[in-house]
């Protein structure tokens, strides 16, 4: 028999689940709910965009070429 395991939901997953159900049923969120959704989504998706600021060694970091180009374009 296969063993069942239940993992607890984090606060972020719980928030996204609750707001997701409301958004799907109602089609919109009020201002505080929108802010909560954006904050929870940022927390959930942050791992897709590289290391956290606490994990970066600022003495050895260099700008990627794409960022250098973007900065150059906006400087002129």
DRENDONU-51123 format. One line per 8 residues: their letters; for each residue y negated, z negated, x negated of C-alpha. Coordinates in Angstrom, 1 decimal, always signed. Example, Ala and Ser with C-alpha at 12.3 -4.5 7.8 and 13.67 -1.06 7.14 Angstrom:
<atoms>
AS) +4.5 -7.8 -12.3  +1.1 -7.1 -13.7 $
</atoms>
This chain:
<atoms>
XXXXXXXX) +0.0 +0.0 +0.0  -3.5 +0.9 -1.2  -5.7 -2.1 -2.0  -9.0 -2.2 -0.1  -12.1 -3.2 -2.0  -15.6 -3.7 -0.6  -18.6 -3.6 -2.8  -21.8 -5.2 -1.6 $
XXXXXXXX) -24.8 -3.0 -1.0  -27.8 -3.6 -3.2  -31.2 -4.3 -1.6  -32.3 -0.8 -2.5  -29.2 +0.8 -0.8  -29.7 -1.4 +2.3  -33.3 -0.5 +2.5  -32.6 +3.3 +2.2 $
XXXXXXXX) -29.8 +3.0 +4.8  -32.0 +1.2 +7.3  -35.0 +3.4 +6.9  -32.8 +6.5 +6.8  -31.3 +5.7 +10.1  -34.7 +5.1 +11.6  -36.1 +8.4 +10.1  -33.2 +10.4 +11.4 $
XXXXXXXX) -33.4 +9.0 +14.9  -37.2 +8.9 +15.2  -38.4 +11.6 +12.9  -41.1 +9.5 +11.2  -41.8 +6.2 +9.6  -44.9 +4.0 +9.8  -47.1 +3.4 +6.7  -45.3 +0.2 +5.4 $
XXXXXXXX) -41.9 +1.8 +6.0  -43.0 +4.9 +4.1  -44.1 +2.8 +1.1  -40.8 +0.9 +1.2  -38.9 +4.2 +1.3  -40.8 +5.7 -1.6  -40.3 +2.5 -3.7  -36.6 +2.3 -2.9 $
XXXXXXXX) -36.1 +6.0 -3.6  -37.9 +5.6 -7.0  -35.7 +2.7 -7.9  -32.5 +4.6 -6.9  -33.5 +7.9 -8.7  -35.0 +6.4 -11.8  -31.9 +6.8 -13.8  -32.1 +10.6 -13.4 $
XXXXXXXX) -35.4 +10.8 -15.3  -34.5 +9.1 -18.7  -34.6 +5.7 -20.1  -36.6 +2.8 -18.6  -39.8 +1.8 -20.5  -38.0 -1.4 -21.7  -35.3 +0.8 -23.3  -37.7 +3.1 -25.2 $
XXXXXXXX) -38.5 +2.4 -28.9  -42.2 +3.3 -28.8  -42.4 +3.6 -32.6  -40.2 +6.6 -32.8  -40.8 +8.5 -29.5  -42.2 +12.1 -29.6  -43.5 +14.2 -26.8  -41.3 +17.0 -25.6 $
XXXXXXXX) -42.6 +20.5 -26.2  -43.0 +21.0 -22.4  -45.3 +18.0 -22.2  -47.3 +19.1 -25.2  -47.8 +22.5 -23.5  -48.8 +20.9 -20.3  -51.3 +18.6 -22.0  -52.8 +21.5 -23.9 $
XXXX) -53.2 +23.6 -20.7  -55.0 +20.7 -18.9  -57.2 +20.0 -21.9  -58.7 +23.5 -21.9 $
</atoms>
